[in-house]
């Protein structure tokens, strides 16, 4: 198991309220980016009967690998606490939840977030900034049918795990988790990056996906992303580096100029025995997933 996080000297973010004004939304959004990272914090992480001790890096990040013998699916509970005194504090503790796929899982899902399930407009910088700072987990809009599609993909294996891997900064972790909960997406680890942090914070999407595959060596995966940035090439690289591990690649078409040729550079050279589907919407993904049996539940056979 991998547990990662960040230690900050900041109060918890203000809760999102229905009908709140623009000022409240802006203050909460800005506070997520004005952080006081704590380096050199000694931590003890415990999951099941396994423990590990780590120290935060210069940007407050920590990462620990544990191998508990008493594994509980679908979520294993644990905690992270101060392993010694830090600035006069001792014993401070926070809960940890680790996603543990059960033996009945048929495959995992690795999904991008921005412009894949959440309407962001990454290619329109002004629109993206307005939505990021003026919106909230309650007001941001998912693509139609995305939550239902993901719930059905999970149910097709009685608990197929979902890993959300995005190029968004870690500062948005609480917001994205709140969005997933509010819009009823299946919950899973939300793996992000920090543009100015240490290596662990800056880790590229490719590295995060590689880690997910390494930690689940017997589980095949479905990759879902969008055409707006680098998902097609990243996913193509993953397919070629891990033959037999990827069941299908789905790319949502969101380009301002669908004729720019970026996706076609990947598809024109595609020789792998893995479906690579460019879909206009969630229904397009669903239709193909049904045809290849990804949405067939165990109770329905095959």
C-alpha positions in Angstrom: 0.0 0.0 0.0 1.1 3.6 -0.7 0.1 6.4 1.6 1.0 9.9 0.5 0.0 13.4 1.7 1.2 16.8 2.7 1.6 18.6 6.0 0.5 22.2 6.0 0.2 24.9 8.7 -3.2 26.0 7.5 -6.7 25.8 9.0 -9.2 23.4 7.3 -10.9 24.9 4.3 -14.2 26.6 4.9 -17.2 24.3 4.2 -19.0 24.9 0.9 -22.5 26.3 1.4 -25.5 26.2 -0.9 -26.2 29.6 -2.4 -23.0 31.2 -1.1 -21.8 34.5 -2.7 -18.9 35.1 -5.0 -16.8 36.5 -2.2 -17.0 33.4 -0.1 -16.2 31.2 -3.1 -13.2 33.3 -4.0 -11.8 33.4 -0.4 -12.0 29.6 -0.1 -10.5 29.1 -3.5 -7.6 31.5 -2.9 -6.9 30.0 0.5 -6.3 26.6 -1.1 -3.3 28.1 -3.0 -1.9 30.2 -0.1 -0.3 27.4 1.9 2.4 27.2 4.6 4.1 23.9 3.9 6.0 22.2 6.8 9.3 20.5 6.0 11.1 18.0 8.2 8.0 16.8 10.1 8.5 13.4 11.6 5.5 11.2 10.9 4.3 7.7 11.7 1.8 6.0 9.4 -0.2 3.0 10.4 -2.5 0.9 8.2 -3.7 -2.4 9.7 -0.8 -4.1 11.5 1.9 -2.3 9.4 3.6 1.0 10.3 6.2 3.2 8.7 8.0 6.3 9.7 8.9 9.1 7.3 9.9 12.8 7.3 8.2 15.4 5.1 10.3 17.0 2.3 11.0 20.6 1.7 7.5 21.2 0.4 5.7 19.2 3.1 5.1 16.1 1.1 5.5 12.6 2.4 5.1 9.1 0.9 5.2 5.7 2.7 4.9 2.1 1.5 3.3 -0.4 3.9 2.6 -4.2 3.7 -0.1 -5.0 6.2 -1.1 -8.7 6.6 -4.7 -8.0 7.6 -6.1 -6.3 4.5 -9.8 -5.2 4.4 -11.6 -4.4 1.1 -12.8 -2.0 -0.3 -11.3 0.6 2.1 -8.6 0.0 4.7 -8.6 2.5 7.6 -5.4 3.8 9.2 -3.9 7.0 10.5 -0.9 9.3 10.3 0.5 11.1 13.4 3.4 13.0 14.6 6.2 10.6 15.4 7.9 13.1 17.7 7.7 16.7 18.9 7.4 19.3 16.2 7.2 23.0 17.1 6.0 22.0 20.6 3.2 19.7 19.3 3.0 16.0 20.0 0.4 13.3 19.2 -1.5 15.1 16.5 -3.2 12.5 14.4 -5.3 12.4 11.1 -7.2 9.5 9.6 -6.2 7.7 6.4 -8.2 5.6 4.0 -6.6 3.3 1.4 -8.5 1.8 -1.5 -8.1 -2.0 -1.6 -9.5 -3.8 -4.6 -11.2 -7.1 -3.6 -10.7 -10.4 -5.3 -13.9 -10.0 -7.3 -12.5 -6.9 -9.2 -12.3 -7.6 -12.9 -10.4 -4.5 -13.9 -9.5 -1.0 -12.6 -10.2 2.4 -14.1 -7.7 5.1 -14.4 -9.4 8.4 -15.2 -8.4 12.0 -15.8 -10.6 14.7 -14.2 -10.5 18.0 -16.0 -12.4 17.9 -19.3 -12.9 14.2 -18.9 -15.5 14.1 -16.1 -15.5 17.8 -15.0 -16.3 20.6 -17.5 -13.2 22.8 -17.1 -12.3 24.3 -20.4 -8.5 23.8 -19.9 -7.9 25.1 -23.5 -9.7 28.4 -22.6 -7.4 29.8 -19.8 -9.7 32.6 -18.8 -12.7 30.3 -18.5 -10.7 27.8 -16.6 -9.5 30.4 -14.1 -13.0 31.8 -13.6 -14.5 28.4 -12.9 -11.6 27.4 -10.6 -11.8 30.4 -8.4 -15.4 31.4 -8.6 -17.0 28.0 -8.4 -17.3 25.3 -5.8 -17.8 21.5 -5.5 -21.5 22.2 -5.5 -21.7 24.4 -8.5 -19.2 22.8 -10.9 -20.7 20.7 -13.7 -19.9 17.1 -14.7 -20.3 15.9 -18.3 -23.7 14.4 -18.8 -23.8 10.6 -18.1 -20.3 10.5 -16.7 -21.2 9.6 -13.1 -23.6 6.9 -14.2 -21.0 5.4 -16.6 -18.4 5.3 -13.9 -20.8 3.7 -11.4 -21.7 1.0 -13.9 -18.0 0.3 -14.7 -17.4 -0.2 -11.0 -20.4 -2.4 -10.6 -19.3 -4.6 -13.5 -16.8 -6.2 -11.1 -18.6 -5.8 -7.8 -16.1 -3.2 -6.8 -13.8 -2.4 -9.7 -11.5 0.4 -8.3 -11.2 3.9 -9.8 -8.0 5.9 -9.6 -8.3 9.6 -10.6 -5.0 10.8 -12.0 -4.8 14.5 -13.0 -2.4 17.3 -13.8 -4.3 19.6 -11.5 -2.4 20.8 -8.5 -2.6 19.1 -5.1 -4.1 22.4 -3.8 -7.4 21.3 -5.4 -7.6 17.9 -3.7 -10.3 18.8 -1.2 -12.3 20.5 -4.0 -12.1 17.6 -6.4 -13.0 15.1 -3.6 -16.0 17.2 -2.7 -17.0 17.4 -6.4 -16.8 13.6 -6.7 -18.9 13.1 -3.6 -21.5 15.7 -4.5 -22.0 14.4 -8.0 -22.1 10.8 -6.9 -19.0 9.5 -8.7 -17.4 6.3 -7.2 -14.7 7.4 -4.8 -11.1 6.5 -5.3 -7.6 7.9 -4.8 -7.2 11.4 -6.3 -3.6 11.7 -7.5 -2.5 15.2 -8.5 0.7 17.2 -8.9 2.4 20.3 -7.6 3.9 22.6 -10.3 6.6 24.1 -7.9 7.0 21.4 -5.3 9.6 18.6 -5.0 9.8 15.6 -7.3 7.0 13.7 -5.6 4.7 16.6 -5.9 5.6 17.3 -9.5 5.4 13.7 -10.6 3.9 13.5 -14.1 0.6 11.7 -14.9 2.6 9.0 -16.6 4.5 8.2 -13.3 1.3 8.1 -11.3 -0.3 5.6 -13.7 2.9 3.5 -13.6 2.7 3.4 -9.9 -1.0 2.3 -9.9 -0.2 -0.6 -12.3 2.9 -1.6 -10.2 0.8 -1.8 -7.0 -1.9 -3.9 -8.7 0.1 -6.3 -10.9 -2.7 -8.8 -11.5 -5.4 -6.3 -12.4 -6.0 -5.1 -16.0 -7.1 -1.5 -16.5 -9.3 0.8 -18.6 -7.8 4.3 -19.3 -10.2 7.3 -19.7 -9.1 10.8 -20.7 -9.7 13.6 -23.1 -8.2 15.1 -26.2 -7.5 18.5 -24.8 -4.0 17.9 -23.6 -1.6 14.9 -23.5 -3.8 12.0 -22.5 -3.7 10.3 -25.9 0.1 10.1 -26.0 0.5 9.3 -22.3 -2.0 6.4 -22.6 -0.4 5.1 -25.8 2.9 5.0 -24.0 1.3 3.1 -21.1 -0.3 0.5 -23.4 3.0 -0.1 -25.2 5.0 -0.4 -21.9 2.5 -2.8 -20.3 1.3 -5.3 -23.0 -1.7 -7.3 -21.9 -2.6 -4.9 -19.0 -4.9 -2.4 -20.7 -8.4 -3.4 -21.8 -9.4 -0.2 -23.6 -8.5 3.5 -24.0 -11.3 6.0 -24.2 -10.6 9.7 -25.1 -13.4 12.3 -24.8 -13.3 14.7 -27.8 -13.0 18.3 -26.3 -10.6 20.0 -28.7 -11.4 23.5 -29.9 -10.1 22.4 -33.3 -10.7 18.7 -33.8 -8.6 18.9 -37.0 -5.4 19.9 -35.2 -4.1 16.3 -35.7 -2.8 15.7 -32.2 -5.0 12.7 -31.5 -4.6 11.4 -35.1 -0.8 11.3 -34.6 -1.5 8.6 -32.0 -4.3 6.8 -33.8 -2.7 6.7 -37.2 0.3 4.9 -35.8 -1.8 2.6 -33.6 -1.0 -1.1 -34.1 -1.7 -2.4 -30.6 -4.4 -5.0 -30.0 -6.2 -2.6 -27.6 -9.3 -0.5 -28.6 -8.5 3.2 -28.8 -11.8 5.0 -28.9 -12.3 8.8 -29.6 -15.8 9.5 -28.2 -18.0 12.6 -28.4 -19.7 11.9 -25.1 -20.3 9.5 -22.3 -22.8 7.5 -24.4 -20.2 6.8 -27.0 -17.9 5.3 -24.3 -20.8 3.4 -22.9 -21.8 1.8 -26.3 -18.3 0.6 -27.0 -17.8 -0.6 -23.4 -21.0 -2.6 -23.7 -19.9 -4.2 -27.0 -16.6 -5.5 -25.5 -18.2 -6.7 -22.3 -16.8 -4.2 -19.8 -20.3 -3.4 -18.5 -21.4 -7.0 -18.1 -21.9 -7.6 -14.4 -20.9 -11.0 -12.9 -24.6 -11.7 -12.1 -25.5 -11.4 -15.7 -22.9 -13.9 -16.8 -19.9 -13.9 -19.1 
